């Protein structure tokens, strides 16, 4: 079987890495940038760290800052129109998952205008032209959008989120600078960190996993397990480790897929505007327990990565339970919600949530086949009941 792996052409890491941006723009022959961010990052001065460098270099740019959380189709279409009016020839994404995903969709549609409805990009998008070149600068340690071939858009009209998978959308340059993440509030660091952990664990156990992707995912699990608590509390060195770990997880899962944690989290985002990482954190340990019988020996590795003693000596069922318990304990320690009613979910919505999860493209990668009825059971188990 052939395995395909796609990553950025170039990536920079470390404190102060954003200083390479003006030189990279000039070296690549670009003449004007279209910077995609959001109003919170503008107001807190995070985006300004990048625009100050562009100003100092005399490099022209325009800013599109109307990106919303769980970005809707309309955000993308407005961004496409603004880019086309700007005269820019390169995109710069500054932000977490929402600006990154919006930027990818803008770049793809400008280069492939037949997909201007946005909805037609769902799934494995049949585009024919590479995106307008993107330089991706993440401001959270979670989504790894800067190195993936995926992005997620919300269809407000139909109350759903959909995943787009397209090798044409990967940024040509990623700049992973933990200093861009330092001022994020603790709640955001927790949510995005749990998102990164979910990517690593689902990528490690997905049907498409293989030796090379396993290397990335297991390393990411090890680093996140030892760093996320301290990073959430503002430790600079731990934040640097998280910035790298989430990128490494992205290198893996982008190429091999995810599972039903993401399939179930997407409807929670669409129905209740729940932050994606928060939803993942609620779901991860319970779904791990559900999937455990179909994961072979891999939960031993996860347990060991969390520091469980004798993970390779204990009975397999005990090792699996230890892995689930370690993830659940981390989630509790971080203060993430543990039930879906805490983010607004209602029992009345469970059938629709279950069908949406079943239809989600991420469900196909799950190690255990899951029916609509099983999705309903999983959702109902998380209504007012803490699991793990």
N, C-alpha and C positions, 0 to 999 in steps of 0.2 A: 504493500500500500504506500502511495506517495503522500507525503505531508508537506504542506505549504506554510511557510513562515514569512510574514511581511512586517517590517519595522520602518521607522523613520530613516531617511537618508543620513541625517546627522542629528545628534542630540548633545546638549551641554548640561552639566550637573554641577551643583555647588553654590555656596553663598556668593552673590554678586554675578552669577552667570548671565543675568539679563544685559550686562554691559556689552555682550557680544552682538546684540541685535543690530545696532546701526551699521556695524562693519559687515555683517552678513547680508543685510539689505543691499549695501553698495556693491559688495563683491558679486552678488547674484544679478546685478543689473536692474533692480527694481527702481521705479521712479516715484511712486506714491503708495502709501499704505492705507488700508481701510481697517480700523481697529474695532473689534467687536468685544464689548464688555457689558457691565450692568451698572445701574445707578448707585448701588451700594458700594461697589468697588471704586466708582468715581468719587463718591462722597468721602470715603475713608482714605483716599489718597493712594490706594494700591495701584490703580491704573496709571496714576500720575507718575509713578516710578518709571514706567515705560515711556510715556509721552515726554517726560523731561529729557530722556536720552535722545529721543527723536528731535526735540527742539534744539538740543545742544549740537546735534550733528547737522541741523538745517534740513532734515529729511521731511518732506511734506506728508501729511496724513489727515484723515478725517476719523471721527469717532462715532460709532453707532452704539448707544448705551441703553436701548430700550428692551434689552433681553429680560424676560421674566423667568422665574423659577418654573421648572417643567415646561420649557418653551413651547408655545403653541404654533401651529401652522402659520398663523398671521404674523408672528414675530419673524419667521423666516422670509415670508413674502415681502414684508416691509424692508427687511435687510437686503434682499435681492435688489429691490428698486433703488434703495439708497446707494448700494455699491455701484450699480450701473450708472447712476448719475454722478458719481464721485470722480471718475477718471482714474481710479486706483488700479494697480496691477498686482497687488499682493494683499493678502488678508493677515491680520495679526489677531489671534484669539487670546484675550487676557481674562481669565476667570476660572471658575469651577466647571462642572459638567454642563451647565446651561449655556453659558457663552461659547464653550468649546463646541457643543453640539450644534448650536445655531450657526456658528461660523462654518462648520463643515457643510451643513445643508445649503447655506448661501453659496459657498464655493462650488458645490456640485451642480446646483441649479443654474448658476451663471454659465458654467461650462456645458451644461446639458439642459437647455431651456425647455425641452419637451417634458420635463418633470416639474414644471412650474406649479402644478397642483400640490406638490409635496407628498401627498398620500401615495402616489405611485412609486415612491422610493422605498416603501415598506419591504422588509425581507431582504433577500439578496438582490440588490438593485441592479438592473441591467443597463447601467450607464455605459457610454462608449468613450468619454473623454475624461481625463484627469481633472480634478478640482482646480480652480484658481489656486495658485500656490498659497499655502498656509504656514505661518509661523505660530506655534502653539506655546503659550506661557501659562501653565496651570497656577492657580492660587489656592488650591486645596490638595491635600494628599489623599486622593480617593479614586476618582473616576479613571485616571490614566487615559483620558480621551486624546491626549497629545501623542499617544503612540498606538492607538487602536484604529481599526477599520470600521468602527461602529459609531452610531449616534442614535439618540432617542428623541422623538418629537411627540407632542401631545395634540391629539385631535379633539378639541374641546366640543365641537358639534356632536361628535359621537361618543364622548365621554370615555376616551381610551388613549393609551400611549402606544406607540409602535416603534419597533427597532428597525433601523436601516443598516445593512451590512454591505460595505462597498470598498474594495481596495483602492478605488480612485480618490477616496476622501482623506487618506492618511496625510498628516502634515509633513511637509518636506523638512521641517526643522522643529525640534522640541527643545525648550529651554526650561529646565527643572531647577528652580532656584527657591530653596526653602524660605529665604527671606521674604518672598512674595506671599508666603502662607502664614507668616508669624502673627499677624494681627487678627486672624480669623477668630471669632468667639469660640469658647470651649465646646459649645453644643455642635458647631459646625465641624470642628476637629474630630469630635466623637463620631458624628454621622458619617463623615467622609472616610474616617479610618475603618469603621465597620463595613463600609462599602468596599474598601480595598481588601479587607479580610475575606469578605464574601467572594470577591473576584478570585482570590487565591485559592480558597477552599473549593469553590465550584469548578474552577479551572482544573484543579488537581484531580477531581473525581468525575469530571464530565466524560461522556462516551468518547469524545474525540481526543482525550489526553494521550500523550505518548512521551517517550523518554526526554526529549528536549524541553517540551512544555512543563514536564514534571520538575525539571531542575529549577525553572523560574518560579513556579508556584510554591514549591516547598521552601525555597529560600525566602520568598515573600512572607509565607506564614511564620517562619522562624523570626524574622525581623519584626513583623507587626506584633506578634505575641509578646516580644520583649520590649517593645518601644511605645505602643499606643497609649498606655496609661500615662506615661511620663510626657509624651508629646501633647496629649490633651490638656495637661496641666501647665504647658508652656515651656518645657525643657527644650532648648535650642538644638542640642545634639540629637535628641530623640526625634525631633521634627525633621531634621536632616535625614535620619534613617527612614522615617516614614515616607518622605518625598521620594526616596529611591525605591523603597519597597513597593509602593503603589505603581510606580512605573514598570518595575520588573514583573509584577502581576499582570499588568496590561500587555506586556510583550507576549505573555502566554495566552491569556484567555481570549484575546482578540483573534487568535489563530485557531483555537480549538473549541470555543463555545463555553456556555455556562449551564444553568439548570433552572430548577423550579423556584429557587429563592427569588431570582430575578423575574421569572414568569409571574410569580404571585405579588412581587413588589410593584411591578408596573401598574396593575389595576389600582392598587392602593394610592399610588401617586395620581392617577387619572381621576379617581372618584373623590378623593379627599384632599388633594394637593399635599399629600404627605411627602416630606423630604425623602428622597430615594434611599439614602444611607440609613435613615431611621427605620424605614420599612424593612430593609435588609437585615438590620440588627435584630428586629423582632422575630424575623422568620428563620434566621440562620441555624440556630441550635435545634429548633423543632424539626426543620427539614433535614438536617443532618441525621437526626434520630430516625426519621422516616426512611431515608436513603441507606442507612447503615448496612442492611443485609446485602446490598448490591455493590459494595465498595471494596471488596477483597481485603487486602492488608493495609490499605492506605490510611485508615484511621490510626493505625499504630504510629505512622510517621507524623500525623497531625498531633497526636497526644505527646509524642516525644518533643515536637517543636514547641509545645507549651510547657515543657519541663516536667511532664509526668514521669515519675521514676518507674523503671521496669516495664516501660511500655512494650518492649519487644519480648518480654518474658511472660507476661500475664496472658490468660486466655483471650482469644480474639474478641469475644463479646464484651469482656471487661475493658479491653483497650478501646473498643468503639465507644462504650459508655463514657470512658475517661475523656476521650476527645470531645464528645458532646458537652460533658460537664465543664471542661475547661473553657470552651467557647461561651457557654451560658454564664459562667462566673465572670468572664471578662465583660460581657454585656451588662451584667448587673453592676459590676464595679464602676463602669463608665457612666451609669445612670441613664442608659437608653431605655425608652419605653419597652415593656415586655408583652403587652397585649395590643391587639389591633383596635379595640374600642378606645384606647388612649389617643389614637390619631383620628378618631371620628367614625370608625367603621360600625356598621349596623348589621344585625342578624338578617334583616330584610334584604340586604344587598348581597348576601353570600352566594346565592345561585348565579347572579350576574358576575360577581368577582371570579367565581370558579370557572365559568365559561371563558371569561377573558384570559385567565391564566392558562387554561388548556389550549387556547388559540395562539398564545404568545410564542414567538419564534424561539425563545430561550428554552422552552419546555422540551424541545426535541433533543437537547444535549444531556438531559438529566439521566443519571445512572439507573434510576428505577422508573419504569413506565408508570404514568399517573393518569387516572381517569378523572372525569369531571366530578364524580361522586367523591373520590379521594381528595380532590382539591377542596370540595365543600367541607369535608371532615377536618382537614387541616386548618382552614379558616375558622371554623366553629370552635376548634380546640383553643384558639387564641383570642376568643371573646371573653375577656374578664377572667382568664385563667392563665397563670404564669406557668410556662413550660421550661423545663431544664433546671 
